[in-house]
Amino acid sequence: MNTFARTCCCLGISLALAPCSGGAKDSALVPDDQSTRKASVGRHLTVNDRIQDLIRHPAFTGFGSLLLPWDGRTHDEGMPLNQIGSLLPYHTEVRPDVVVSALNRMIDDASAGDGISYQPYSEAQRTVEPDLARVALFYVRGKPGAPFAIISPGGGFSYVASLHEGFPYAVEISRHGYNAFVLKYRAGRGADVATQDLAAAISFVRRNAKSLGVSASDYSLWGSSAGARMAAFIGSHGTARYGAEENTKPAAVVIAYTGHSDTSNAEPPAFVVAGEHDGIASPAAMRRRVTALRKGGTVVEYREFENVGHGFGLGTGTSAEGWVSDAVSFWRKSIGEHR
């Protein structure tokens, strides 16, 4: 157990359910007049809006900067959202219309009075380690009581690409009736710290499942690139290794374009995708891991898509389009077989 986790245990700290400051249920964002609230909180973004319109949008008050990929970096707030791909150097196929559509779904949820941003670490934990204030969970709801997914976007542990392979995934997952959380983890601190944040997020959601309106069972972990390594680490070794209490392993792990090779003797079912022209995470390396998993008895479904590279996200307009729906179907089947 790491030093921070031991400190928290000694203090008897628990994770409390609390929306991030300025979340949609904050009184400052819920005026008594319903029409006024919808007019102020519910204005949709367009690709011609600017970064400043995103981070200062009333629906995102108090956490707007956490939606952006880079921590501790001064952004050009005048940059139009149709250039958002320039903030994601490790990613391809970034579609501003897809990004904005996912953000607008979150705006709609905030307008309806739903909490969309939560802090998985308690106030006491954030006091011990202020850097934990950089961690957040963004919630896109499916059917009440349905299982949940936690999505860890990529970015080479340098940034967190929630705009491209976090929020759009969550919206697609919710369309199938499942609940989805996008993890904003601490970038710039390496894989272990990021995976600690994922372990804490799993514990938070499962501990507060009733209040959040999700099932604590049959959850899935989704990750892309660096985020896929995080999901795979938890799938292989569990949450206790990364400073959280022990949780049941996920019903399925969905892994997109990573060179991760580590395996264990108790792996959950895995849905794996790659692009044939990936110059960062070699498809050959992914195929070797898939082979190793299958030799160990793990159920694996592998897809390799033509004419796409690294970081393709939803793959809209490419040969990869639709893979998230296929991954949801794999998760659903894994739940049925698990039961």
Secondary structure as GFF3:
##gff-version 3
##sequence-region A 1 339
A	DSSP	alpha_helix	3	11	.	.	.	ID=ss1
A	DSSP	three_ten_helix	27	29	.	.	.	ID=ss2
A	DSSP	alpha_helix	34	41	.	.	.	ID=ss3
A	DSSP	alpha_helix	51	55	.	.	.	ID=ss4
A	DSSP	three_ten_helix	58	60	.	.	.	ID=ss5
A	DSSP	three_ten_helix	64	67	.	.	.	ID=ss6
A	DSSP	three_ten_helix	81	87	.	.	.	ID=ss7
A	DSSP	alpha_helix	96	111	.	.	.	ID=ss8
A	DSSP	beta_strand	117	118	.	.	.	ID=ss9
A	DSSP	alpha_helix	123	128	.	.	.	ID=ss10
A	DSSP	three_ten_helix	130	134	.	.	.	ID=ss11
A	DSSP	beta_strand	136	140	.	.	.	ID=ss12
A	DSSP	beta_strand	148	152	.	.	.	ID=ss13
A	DSSP	alpha_helix	162	165	.	.	.	ID=ss14
A	DSSP	alpha_helix	167	175	.	.	.	ID=ss15
A	DSSP	beta_strand	179	184	.	.	.	ID=ss16
A	DSSP	alpha_helix	190	207	.	.	.	ID=ss17
A	DSSP	alpha_helix	209	212	.	.	.	ID=ss18
A	DSSP	beta_strand	220	224	.	.	.	ID=ss19
A	DSSP	alpha_helix	226	237	.	.	.	ID=ss20
A	DSSP	three_ten_helix	240	242	.	.	.	ID=ss21
A	DSSP	beta_strand	252	256	.	.	.	ID=ss22
A	DSSP	beta_strand	270	275	.	.	.	ID=ss23
A	DSSP	alpha_helix	283	295	.	.	.	ID=ss24
A	DSSP	beta_strand	300	305	.	.	.	ID=ss25
A	DSSP	alpha_helix	323	338	.	.	.	ID=ss26
###
